[in-house]
Amino acid sequence: MSDTYVKFRNEVLAGGATDRDGQQETAGGPRAVLAALGIVALLVLLGWWSPWALLFVVGLLLSIFLHELGHFTTAKLTGMKVTQFFLFMGPKLFSFRRGETEYGLRLLPLGAYVRIIGMNNLDEVDPADEDRAYRTKSYPRRLLVITAGSLMHMLIAVALLFGVYAVQGQRTQTGRVGLASIVKGYPAEVAGLQAGDIIASVDGVTPRSASQLTALIRAHAPGDVVSVVADRDGTQVVKQVTLGTNPDDPKSNIGFLGISSASEVGWKSMSTPSAALHSVTDLGHAMWASVGGVITVLNPVNIYQHVTGANNDPNTQPSTVVGISRLSATIGQESGLGGILLVLAGVNVFVGLLNLFPLLPFDGGHAAIATYKRLRSRKGRPAYRADVAKMIPVTMAVMVLLAFLVFAGLYLDYAKPPG
């Protein structure tokens, strides 16, 4: 068994790097500075492309940091030893030590981690520190520490919802559909429709949502002429549009207009007590919806069907931070800061629940092991010690699934952008 595999296996099971003092020197120097400048340059480039997307990414990074801060704080409070607190993954760029903990930045912006000693029976711990290891603490303490990251996501979501509701109000659809953009050279532009137009009717039927507008257009074939009535800055305009063929599916017999549309949204103001109440109740609704989302996202059949084109439902399409950032750019233009914060709230709820999935390397896997040990360690029996080595095949299968999900999500984000 190679040292590289053992190190990778132990770090996956431990939830972070297993370096000991002296095993990996603290990075720094010109290469680290250059890499850090590269990360900053990417953020600047993102901000140049869309300030709203940059705001979303920064908010996401802050959420990841707060997730790990939840683990860190509860571990310290429950007497566990924390040796590392790093933002990002991969090779070290910079680090410094305060007391027994090393803090720092790594190269790859793929998450963060807090290293707590003794996460499982394969994790070697200095005998002098054994009483401060995660595995030696009581079940309530272990459960608190391992779920603290997901609990932090829920607190972030409630705080974001309350802030938006109290200041700007609750985001609601007005029942009107607007044209977000027009594809040059295609029927909508040729007929004279413009971005910002509100669609009053299509052949006499008033669409109440973007999906209904799409359905009205797709009910026709290429070459059909439809009458589109639009509200443009308070003035009604009528356009006769000859539908074309979808360039991505030229053999299709479905009409193509050449637009991207969005349901118009407004903001319903509410009192501070009402904002507080709705931020909690809406969190519950979001959690319930996200349970199904987590199951769908981790379903390899769903991922495969989207990649092969067998499933084109945007509601079940896997996505990554690339696709969500693109979507946030559009939402920011439509709804401003409030819209971005609501997206962040939804992402926090989803990530918090995903982390509770009861298999390693998710936090929920550690929680499931702790619960199993608790059930096996009944009164009159010696304390049960779970052998995580038995979970390695399943854990590696989950890692392969996650890699498949990431690569498929990246492909779909470019081939079929969300929104």
N, C-alpha and C positions, 0 to 999 in steps of 0.2 A: 504494500500500500504506500503510494508516494506521499512525501511530506506535503506537497501542494494540495493533494486531495484531502488529506487529514486536516490541513489548515482551513481549506474551504468548507469542509463538512462542519468543523467545530464552530466556525464563524457563523454559518447559517443557523446552527442549533442554538448558539449563544446570542444571536441577534446583534452581532457587532464584532469588531476586530478583537482577536485574542492575544495581541502583542503584549509581551511583558516588558518591563523596563530593560533597555539594552538590546532587545530583539530588533527593533526598528528605530533608527535614529530620527529625531525630529527633523523634518524637512525645512527648507528655506533656501536662500540664495537666489541667483538670477533666474533659474528655471521656475521656481515657485512664484516669483514676482511676475514672470511672463505669463504663466498659467492663470494667475489671479487677474491680470490685466485682460486676458482673453475672455474670462467669465464676465468681467465688467463690460467689455466691448460688445459681447453678445446681448447683454441687457440694454445697452445704449442703442444697439441696432434694433432691438425689439421695440423700444420706446419710440424710435424714429418711424418705424412702420405703423405702430399703433400705441399711443399712450395708455389706452384702455387695456390692451393686452399686457402691457408692462405692469400696470397696476394689479391686474389679476395674478400674474406670475409672482410679483413681490408679495402679495397677500397669501399666495399658496406657500411660498417659502417660509413666511412668518408662521403660518399654521403648522408646517412641519416642525419648525423650531419649538413651537409651543407644545406640540405632541410629545417631543422628547423631553421638554422641560417638565411635563407631567410625570413621566417615568422618573426623571432625575430627582425631583422634589419629594415624591412619595418614597422613593428608595432611601433617600437620606433620612426622612422622618421615621422610617421603620427600622433604621439601624443597619441597612445594607451598605456594602462598600461599592462605590462607583469609581471606576478607574479612568473612564474616558467619556467625553461628551463632544461629538464631532458633527459638524454640518457637512453634508454631502458624503459621498463614498469614494473608494479608490485610494490612490496614492496620497500621502500627506502633502499638504502645501505649507501650512504654518501650524504651530501649536505652542502652547505655554502651559505651565503647571501651576496650580493653586492647591496647596495641600496634597491630598492623595489623588486628585483628579487632573487629568490632562484634557485641556480644551483646545479645539482647533478646527481647521478647514481642510477638506479634502478636494480632490480634483473634479470628480464627476457629480454634477447636480442631480443626483438620483435619489435623494432622501437624506436621512440623518440617522444617528444612533447614539444611544447611551449604553455603555458597557458596565453591566453589573456582574460581579463575580459569582461563580457557582450557579449558573442558570440551569444546569443539568448534571447528571452523574458523570458525563464525559469531560466536564470542565474542571481542569486541574486548579486547585486552590491551595495556597500556602496554609499549612495546618494552623498557623497562628491567626489566620483570617477566616477559618471555617465557620465560626459562630456568627460572622457577618455576611455569609453567603446567602444568596436568594433561596437556595434549596433547603436551608436549615430553619428558615422563618416559618411562622405559623401560616396556615391556609388563608385566613383573612388578609394578612399582610401581603402575601404573594399575590393574591387575587387583586388587591387594591393597586399594587405597583404595576402589574401587567396590563390592567385595564385602564390605567390612568391616562394613557395616550388617547384612547377612544373617548373617554369621558371628557378630555380636554377639547376634542373636536366638537362634541355636543355643546359644551359651554361656549365655544367660539361661535357656533351656529346661532345659539340663542342670543348672544350679544350682538351679532350682526343683524339678525332679524329685528331685535328690539330697536337698535339704532336707526335702521331704515324706517320702520313703522312709526317711531316717535318723531322723526325729523321730516321724512318725506311722505309717509303714508304707505298703504298697502297697494301693491302693483296689481291692477286689474285690466282685463281686456275691455275695450270700448265697443266691440262688435263691428269695428271697421277694419278693412284690410288696405294696407299701403304697399306701394312698390318701392322696395329698398334699393334696387339697382336694375339697370337695363343692359342687356347684352347687345353690344354694337353689331349692326349688320343683320339683326334678326327681326321678326315681325313686329314686336312691340316698338322698337326704335323706328322702323320704316313707317309705321302707322302714325308716329308722333307722340306716343306715350312717353312720360318722363319719370325719373326717380322722384319720389315724393308725392306722386299722384295717389289719391284715395279712390279705390275702385267702388263706384256706386252700384254698378250692375254689369252682368255679362249676359247678353241676350235676355234682358229683363229680370234676371235672377240676381238678388243681392247676396254676395258672399259674406259670411259672418266670421270667417277665419281663413288663415292662409291655406290650410289644407282643403277647405271648401272651394276656394278659388282654383287651386290646382285641379281638383276633381272636375270643375266646370270646364276647364280648358281640355283636360284629358278625355272628356266625353266626346270630343270632336276629332276628326281626322285631318291630316295635312291637306291644305287646299281649301278647307272650309273657311267661310267668312263669318266672323262673330262681331256683334255690336257691343263695344265696350264704352260704358259711361263712367267718366272719372271726375272727381272733384279736385281742381287744381287752384289752390289759394283762394277758395271761395267761389270760383267760377266753374260751371259745369261744362265739360268738353265731351263730345261724342266722336268715337273713332271706329271706323270699320277696319277690322284687322283680318288679314288673310294668314291663317296659321301655317307654320312651316313644319319641318321634320327635325326631330331631336338629333343633333350632330353626333351624340354619343350612341345613338341607336337608330341609324338611318333606315333599317328595314322595318321599323315600327310603324304601325298605322295609327299612332296617337299624335294628336296635334301638339305643336310646340309654340309657345309665345315668346320665350327669350327674356324672362324676368326672374328676379328673386323677390319674393313677397314676404310680408310679416304682418301679423295681427297688430293693430294699433293698441297701445297700452296707455293707461292713465294711472293716476295715483289718488287713492281714496284716503283722505286724512283721518286720523284717529287720535283719541286722547292717550295720555301716557299710561294710565291703568289698562286701557284696551290694548295698547301696543305690547305691554308686558304679558297680558293674558294670551294674545294671539301669537306672540313669539314662542310660547311654550306649546300651545296646541298645534301650531303649524309645524313645530319640530316633530311632534308625534306623527303627523300626517306624512312628513318627509321621511321619517324613519321607516314607516310602514311601506311606502313606495320604494325605498332604497333596498329593503329586504329582497324584493323581487328582482331589483336591478343587479344586486350582487350575485344572485343565483344565475341570472341570465349572462352576466359578464364572464363568469367562470365556467360556463357551459361550452366545451370545446366544439360541440356540434353547431351551436349558434355562431361561433367565431368562424368556423370553416364555411358555413353557408354564406356568410357575408363576404368572405374573401373570394369565393367562387361565383358570387352573383346570384345564388339561389334564394337569398333573402335580402331584400332592399328596404326593410322597415327601419327608418332612421331612429326609432325609439329603442331598438335592441342592438344597434350597431356599436361595436367596441370603439373606443376612442382613447387618445392619450392627451397629455398636456398640450401637445401641438394643436390638436383639433379643438380642444376646449378654449385655448387661447384665441384661435381664429374666431370661434363663436363669441367669445367675450368682447372682441373688437366690435362686432356687429351690435351686440347688446349694449355696449357702452355708447355707441352712436345713437341708439334708439332711446335708451333709458337713463344714460348718465351714470353717475357714481352709485346711485341706489341699485340700478340693475346689476352692476358688477358685484356689489356686496351681496346681493341675493344669490348670484351664481356661486360666489365663494361659500356662502352658507350651505347651499345644496351640495357642493363638493365636499365640504367638511363632514356633513352627515353621511354621505356615501363612503368616504374613506374611513371614517370612524367605524362604520358597520363592517366594511370589508376587512378591517384589521381584526375583527372579532371572529372571523371564520375559523372554526375549531380544528385547524390543521397547521402544523409548522410549515413555513417560517412565520406565519402570522402570529400576532400577539394572542389571538384566540386559541392557537395551538398550545401555547404555554398555559393558558387558563384551563384548557381542557385537561392537560396533564396534571395540573395542580388539583383539579376537581376529582379526577380519577384516583390520585393518591389519597385524597381525603376520604373517598368512599371505601378504599381498600384498607385504610388504617382505622378500622373500627375498634371499639373498646375491647380490651382483652387480647388484642393482637399487636405484634410489634409494628413499628412504623414502616409502611410500605415505601420502597424506593423504586420509582419508575426507571426502566432502562430505555433511554431515548434512542439507543442504537437500533432497537427494533423498529423505530419510526423512520429511519434514514431512507429506505426505499420509497415510502410514501412521500416524504419531504422532498426528495429529489424529483419525483413525478410532479409535485406541485410547482417546483421551480421551473421545470420544463414547460408546464402549462402557462406559467406567468410569462416566460420568455416568448412563447407562442402568442400570447395575448398582446404583449408589447409590440412585437414586430407586425402582427396583423393590424393592430390599432394604428401604427404609424403608416402602414400601406394605405389603409382606408381613409386616414386623415388627409392624405394627398390625392387619392383616387376619387373618393366620395366625401368631400368635406362636410362635416355636420352643419346643419342650419342652412 
